Amino acid sequence: MEVKRTIPVKLSVLDDRQDDLHQTIDQFNHACNYTVQHGRNDDGYLILNKSKIHDKVYHDLRDETDLPANLCVRAYSKAIEAMKSTVADWKKGNSRPLPRFNEPSAVYDKRTLTIKDRSATLSTINGRVAVDYVLGDYQKSYLDDNDYEKRMGTLHYREDEDAFYLHIVIEKEVEERDGDTVLGVDLNLKNVAVTSTGSFYDGGELLWGQNHYFRVRRSLQHKGTRSAKQVLRRLSGRENRFVLNRLHTISRRIVGEADAHDCSYIAVERLTHIRERMDNGNDQVKRQMHNWAFRELQEMLAYKASECGIRVEQIPPAFTSQTCSKCGHQSSTNRDSDGWFECNDCEYSVDGDYNASKNIGLKLLTLPEGKRPSGLGDGHLALKSGMLNGNGDYIAYDGSSSDRESTDKPTTSVVGR
C-alpha cells in the first residue's frame, strides 16, 4: 500500500525575502478566487475540466498576477478541486457558497519547489527564495528516511507565530499485513475513542480546551475591536494545534494497540452526515461535536496505521450504540442517557462506548461478500483477553473457553499522560 504523510517544517527566511513569500501567497489566493469567479462556460456553469479552465483563465492569471507560470497552474488546479467539492454538495441538495480562498497558503510542486535535506527553494513573484529548515527530531526522522520520496509541499504562514512553514508531502510503499484480526474503535464526546480491547481515551481535557477557547472567542467577538479581531485570528491557530496535538497522541496509541494485538484492520464508523446526525442535540453538544475533529482523527489513524501495513475500514454507523454485542438484541432502550449499556434481553451490562466499539468491529467481520475487505477471511475481533469471531465464538488468549474480557473496568488512557 502507498503511505503518504505531510510533515510540517518551520522555515528560516531572510528578512529581505519574507515580503516576497507574503506577496506570493496573496497573489496565489487571488488567482484561486479569480478562477472561481471567472471559471464558467457560456451557459454560466462552473468549468471543472482542467484543460478547459486553462484555456479560460490561464492567460488572465498571468496578466493579473506576477506569479510564475507553474504557480498559476497550481492555483487554478486548487480552485477546480474546491469547485468540484462544492458541486458535489449541490447535487446532494446541500446549500453551499462558492469557495473563497483567504487562508495564507500556496501549493507547490516539483517544478516550483526544490526540496533538499535541510533546505528548500521556492518560486515566488520575485524569483526563487532559499529557505533553511528549523527541524525537530520528528521532522528529521521522516526527512532522513530514504524510503520516503519527497513529492510536493504547501507554503503556510502562521500569524500567531509570525512564521512560515512548509508542509512537505512524502510517500513510500509499505507491504500490507497478512491476517484477519480486527480492532474496533468507537469515537464519541465523553470518550474520544474506545477500543474493543478495552482502552478508553478520555475526552475531558479536550472538552475543557474547547470550552475554554469558546469562552475566550465569544468574549473577543463581543468587543469587536480591531485588536480583538487580530487576537481571534491568532487564537484560531492555537486552538487548532491544541486539538490536533492531542488527536495525534490518541491516534498513535490506538495504532500501537492494534499493532500489539497483531491486528491487520482497524474498524471505525463512517462519518458521512455526522453533522446532520447531531441536529437533535443542544447547542453546546453541537458546538462541541462540530469542533471535535473526528474526520481528522480518522485520517490520522489511517496514515499512522498504513505505516504498519494496517488498513482502516469504515462501516455503516446504524445501531452500533443500541445493539448488544453479546446476544445481538437491538433496542433504543438498551442504552441509558448516561452512556451505560444494559441489554433488555440477555442483561449484558457494560459501558456503552465499549459495547459500541465491539459492534463496530463485528460489523466489519459480518459485512456481506463483495462489501468486506478481500483479505479479511473469516476474521476475529481483538478483545482485551482474547478474540471473538463473527459468529460470537470467544477464544481466550490462554486457550481457556471462558470469556474473561474486561467490561466494568477497562483500561483508561488519559490524553496527555
N, C-alpha and C positions, 0 to 999 in steps of 0.2 A: 504494500500500500504506500501511497505517497504521503509523506509527512511535511506539512507546511507550517512554519512558525513566523511570527512577527516579533522582532527584537527591537525594543525602543532604546536608542543610543543618544545620549546627550552630546551636543556638539560644542566645540570651542571655535568661535568665529571671531576673526579680527574685527575691531570696532568699525573700521572704514568699509567693511563689506556687509555689515548687518543690514544696512538700508537696502542693498541690492536684493537680499533674501526677502525682506518685508515687501518690497515693491513687486517682486516676482509672485509672491503668494497673493497679493491684492489683485494683480492682473490675471493670475490664473483663475481666481474666483469670478472675476469679471467675464472671462472667456466662457466659463461654465454657465453663468447666468445668461450671457448673450446667446449661447446655443439653445437654452431652454426657451428664451423669448422669440427667437427667430427660426428655430428648427421646425418649421411647419411646411406642409405642401400647399398647393394652390387651393385645396379644399379646407384648409385650416387644421388638418390632423397633424399630430406630432410625428416627426420623422424618426424612426427607430433603427434605421439601417445606416451602418457606418459610412459606406461609400456615398450614399445619398446626402447624409449630413455633411460629409467632407465637401461635396460639391456646393452645398448650400451655404456653409458658414466659414470654411477654412480661410479663404482669401480675405473675408471680412475680419476675422480674428487677427490675421497678420497685419491688416491695416489699423485695426482698433487698438492693438497692444504692441508692446515691444518684446513679446515672448518669442523665443526661438521656435522654429517650425515644429519640432517634435513635442514641445510643451503644449503648443496649440492642439496637436493631435491628442495628447493625454487629456487635455481639458474637455474637448468635445466628447471623447470616449467616456469620461467620468459622467458627464451630463446625460449621455444616452442611457447608461446603466440606471441612473436615478429616474429618468423618464420611463423606462421600462417597468420599474417597480411601481411607479405611480399609475401607469396604465393598467397594470395587472390588478391593482386595488380597485380602479374604476370598473373594470369588468366584473368584479365581485360585488359591485353595488356600493362600495365604500366611498364616502366623500373624502377627498384629499386634495390639498392645493398642489400646484406645480412646485417642483423642487426649487429651493433657494439656497445658494451657496454663500455662506459667510464665515464658516469655520476657518481659522488661519492655517491652512494646509495646502499642499500641492503634490500631485502624484508624479513620480519619476520612473523611468525605465532604464534599460541598459544603454540607450542612446543618449539619455540626458543625465545619467548618473554613473560615475565610476566608483565602485566600492573596493576599498583596499582593507588590509588587516586592521590598521589603526587610523585610517583617514579616508576621506572621500572628496570628490569634486562634483559640483552640481552646476548645471546650466542655469543661467539667470538672464534677466533683461540686460545685463551688462557683462557678458562673458561668463567664464567659469569662475566659481568661488571654491577655494580649497578650505576644507574644514578638518579639524582633528577630533577624534573621539574622546569622550570622558567616560571611561569604562569601569564597571564594577565586575566582580567575579562572575555574576550571572551572564552578563553580555559576553565576557571573554570565553566562557565555556562553549558558547554557540559559535561565535565568530572564529574561534580557533579550531573548530571541529571540521576537518577536511571532508567529511562525508556530506556536509551540507553545501549546496550551491546557492550563492547569493544572487537573487533574481531581480529584485526591484526595491523601491523604497518610497516612502511618503515623508515629505518635509512638514514638520509641525512647529508652531510657535506657541509656547505656553506663557500666557500673560502673567499668571500668578508667580512664575519663576523668572520671567523676563529671559527666557532661554529657548533655543532652538533644539529640536530633537529630530533625528532621522529614524523612522520605523523601517527597519530592513527586513524584507521578506526572504526567508531561506527555505530550501526544500531538500529532502533526501528520500530515498526509497527504504522502506522497512518491511521485513517479511511478516505476514500475518501469523498469529499464533494458531497452532492446531488445538483442538479440544472443543468442548461444548458446555463449559461451566459458565453460568450467568450470575452477575451481581445485580440485584435490583436496587434502584435508588429512587426515593420519593423526595420531591422538593416542596417546601412549604414555608410559611411565615415564622411560626414559633421555632421550628427546627428547620434550618436552611436546607439540610439534607439528612436523610435517614437511610441506612443501607440494610439489605436483607441479612447481613452478618451482624446486625445489632449495634452499629455505631451511630450515635446521634451527634450532629454538628449544630450546636446551639446557635440560635439567631439573636440572642439578647443583645450582644454588642453591636451587631449591625442595626437592629431596631433602634437602639439608643442613638447611634450615629445618624441614622436617617431622620429621626425626630429632632435631634439637636440641630442639624443643618436646616431642617424645615423651619424651625422657630427663628433661627438667625436670618434665614432668607426672607421670611414673612416680615420681620422687623425692618429689614433694609428696604423692602418693597414699599412699606408704608411711608418711609422717609422720602423716597422718590427723588433724592438729590443726585447730582451728577457723580459725586464721590461715592455715594451708596451704590449706584449702578456699576461703577468700576469694581467695588468690593464684591458685588454679586458675581461678576464675571470670574474673578479670581476664586471665589468660594465654590463655584461650579466645578472647577478643575480639582480642587481639594476634595470635594465630596466624591467625585467620580473615582479618584485614586483611593480614597478611603474604602469604598465598597469593593473595587476591583482587587486591591491588595488582599483583602480577606477572602474574596472568592477564589483567588489564586491558591491560597492556603488550603481551603476546603477541597478544591478540585484535585490538588496534588495529593492530599491524604486519601481521597476516595480512590484514585488510581493506584496508590500504594497498597490500599486494602484489596483491590481487585487483583493486583499482582501477587500479593501474599497468599491469596486463596486460589491462585492458578486459574483465574477467570480469563476466558477469551472474549467475553462480551460484557458490556455494561448496559442495562436496560433502563431507560428513562421515559417519562411521558412526553408525548408530542405536545408542544406548547401552542399549536395553532389556535387562534382566537382566545388566548388566555385572558386578554384584557376584557373581551366581551363577557367571559365567564365570571368576571368579578363585579359586574354591574349591580348584582344584588347586595353587595356588601356596603358598609357605611363608608363615608368619605375618607376616614383615616385609613381603613384597611385598603381601600382602592389606591390611595396615595402610596401606601407602603408597597403594595403589590406592583404598582406601576414602576416604582423606583427600584424595586428589587430586580436586579438584572439576571433573571432566570435564564434568558437566552444566552447571555454572556457566560454564565456558569456552565451551561451545556456545551457551549463552544470550547471553553477551557477544558472541560472533561474530554471532549472529542480529540483535541490536538495533543493533550498530555497522554491520553490513552494510546493514541496512534503511535507514539514513540516506543511503546512497549509491545506493539503489534496487537493491541486490544481494540475491538470495534465497539463504538457506542451506537446502539439501536434505539429508535423511538417507537413507542407503541401507542395505540389509541387510549385516551385517558378515561373512557367511560367506566364508572362504577368501581374503580380501584379502591376508593375510600369506603365503599358501602359493602363490599363483598368479603366474606370470611375466607381468609387464606387457608384455613384448616379444613372446612367442610364445603365451601363454595356457596353457602347461602347468601343471597343478596337482598338487603333491605336498607332503606334510608334511616331506619331507627336503630341499626346496628351500632352506629357511632354517635356519641353524645356531643353536646356543644363544647365540652372541654377537651375534645380530641381523644377520648378513651373509647376503645372498641370492645363491645361485648356482643357476641353472636346470639341472636334470639333463638337460634335453632340448637346449636351444639354447646352454647355457653362459653365458647373460647373467649378469653378476656386478655387484652393486650393493648399496648399503646397504639393509637390509630394510625400514626405515621409509619410505625414499624410494620403493621399489618399491610398498609398500602405498598410499602417497598417490596414485600414478598409477592403481592399480587402483580406488581409491575413486572417482576422477573418471571413469574409463572405465565403471565400473558404472552411474553415473548416466546416462551417454550411451547405454548399451545396455539400459536398462530397457525392457520391452515397452510397447507402446501402451496407454494407459489408466493406467499407473503412472508414466510420466515426466512432468515438468512440461510443461504445454501449450505454453509459448513456447520450449521448448528447441530444436526443429527437429532438424537433423542433428547439430549441435553439434561442438565441438572442446575438447580438453583443453589447458590452458595449461602449457607447459614452459618451461625457462629459455631455450632457444634457438629455440623455435618452438611449433607446435601439433600435436596428434595427434587424428585423428578416431576414431569408434567402430570403424572397420574396421582401425585400426592404421596408417593412412597418415600419414606425417610431413610437415609443411610448415614449413620453416625461415623465420625472420623475414626473412632477407635474400634469400629466394626460391630458395636452393640446395636440392638434393634430399637432401644428406647429413644424417644425424642427428648434430648436434653438441651435444646436450644434456649438461649436467653430470651425471656419475654418481659417479665416485670422489671428486670434490672439490666438493661442493655448498656453496652459501653457508651460513655458520654465523652464527646470531644468538644471542648470549648474553643471557639475561634480565637487565635492569638496566643494560646498556651501550648 
